[in-house]
Each structure stands twice: as structure tokens, then as C-alpha cells.
Amino acid sequence: AIKCKRIMPETYVAELRNAKVFGENDLIVCNRIALHDMLVCEYAEKMNFRKNIVKGIDWKEKKIEIRYHIPRHKTIEKGIFLGGNFSNSYYHFVVDILPKLYYVGEAEEFKDYPLLIDKRTYTCFREIIDIFNVYHKDIICLKADVAYKVKNLVCTSHCAWYDRYMTGKFFGHIYDGNALKFVRRHAMEYIKKYECKNSEQESKTSKIYVSRAKVADSRKRLVNEEEV
């Protein structure tokens, strides 16, 4: 067993003017500066190159050359960015994306800002998003093949970090405890309301927790996922 001390990086909330965002990607460009958490060579090649957003990175000059699938822009007045790499994955959405609402959800100055969510993500997790959309914000879906210009963009740093991109070694994950508690609290409150609503039924709701890592060596989805 290896013991190590890990400290969460400081979390930021930024309000950017005239920023460019890309569907299903973490990359944000503002004033010719590219904003991307954990942007190291391995991460950039794995995430951005696969998405065909980044054409090349010059690490010596600290420059990124960007290309899109379709070179067009759509203008959005304002929004809170909840997109990102693998945002259509349940784990990454719950651990990486959803906790960001903890930092911007209750901010008075952002209450009328819509949520910018990847179209594929919203299709997969619409019910979950509706549960956490407690302020009934409008939702704008971002398409993967479009670059968007957002006049007033609110974005936050990641709420989950991976040791490999901080120390060069992989010991596990580092989570923002307060942000995850925020997610858990809203989820449990919803479950309690659901149970109270159905308390008159003879059978009680069962809670089933499944570890994907232990389902199969290939970490495939459950065969009877719908039934579970």
C-alpha cells in the first residue's frame, strides 16, 4: 500500500466575455487564451485529439491550434457551462459535471442564466438534470459539430481530479467533498419525496447499488440494466 497526501486544487468560478465553447468538449477559448483543466500532453492527446477539436499543440510556444467539425458559430447571450469530455457517461456526469452546480446554483447574479449542456448528455440524463434544476433554469443543448460564441459565460473548474495529472503517478481520485455532498443531498431529498408519495403501496422501494467495476472484467454495462 502506498500512502500519499493529496490536496484538492483551488476551485474557481469564472465569468468570461465573448468566449467560444465547443459541444462535448472541455475546451473554452476567450481572448485568444485556451482554458482547460488538467491540460497536459497525455490528457490533451487522449481527449481533444479524439474529438478533433484540437489540431495541434506547441508546448514550447504554449500555443494550441483549433479546428471544428463544421466551421460555424452560434451566438448565445449568456449561460452556465455544464458540458465536457465524456459528459454523456453516467459516472463522469455525476462526479465531474453535476457538482459544478454547487458553485453557481445559488449565486444570485446567475439565477437567470440558462444551463449549457451537451445535447447527447441531456438526452441520456434528462430526468436527473430536471431533479437538480431546482431553479428551473432554461436549458440550451450544445451540438458536437458547432462552435458557440457566448457573450457572458460562467464556468467552473473540475470538482474531481486524477492524481496522474497532478503528481505524475496514479493513486486514485480526489473529489470535492462539499460538491459531492450537494449532489447527494438533492438526490436523497428526491428519493424521500418519491417514497412518501408511494408509501401507501404494499411493496417498498428497494435500493440497489451496483459497482460497474465488479460487474465484469470488461466493465461492460449490465445485461439486464433496464430491469435493475
C-alpha positions, 0 to 999 in steps of 0.5 A: 500500500502506498500512502500519499497526501493529496490536496484538492486544487483551488476551485474557481468560478469564472465569468468570461466575455465573448468566449467560444465553447465547443459541444462535448468538449472541455475546451473554452477559448476567450481572448485568444487564451485556451482554458482547460483543466488538467491540460497536459500532453497525455490528457490533451492527446487522449481527449481533444485529439479524439474529438478533433477539436484540437489540431495541434499543440506547441508546448514550447510556444504554449500555443494550441491550434483549433479546428471544428467539425463544421466551421460555424458559430452560434451566438448565445447571450449568456449561460452556465457551462455544464458540458465536457469530455465524456459528459454523456457517461453516467459516472463522469456526469455525476462526479465531474459535471453535476457538482459544478452546480454547487458553485453557481446554483445559488449565486444570485447574479446567475439565477437567470442564466440558462444551463449549457449542456451537451445535447447527447448528455441531456438526452441520456440524463434528462430526468436527473438534470430536471431533479437538480434544476431546482431553479428551473433554469432554461436549458440550451443543448450544445451540438458536437459539430458547432462552435458557440460564441457566448457573450457572458459565460460562467464556468467552473473548474473540475470538482474531481481530479486524477492524481496522474495529472497532478503528481505524475503517478496514479493513486486514485481520485480526489473529489470535492467533498462539499460538491459531492455532498450537494449532489447527494443531498438533492438526490436523497431529498428526491428519493424521500419525496418519491417514497412518501408519495408511494408509501401507501403501496404494499411493496417498498422501494428497494435500493440497489447499488451496483459497482460497474467495476465488479460487474465484469472484467470488461466493465461492460454495462449490465445485461439486464440494466433496464430491469435493475 
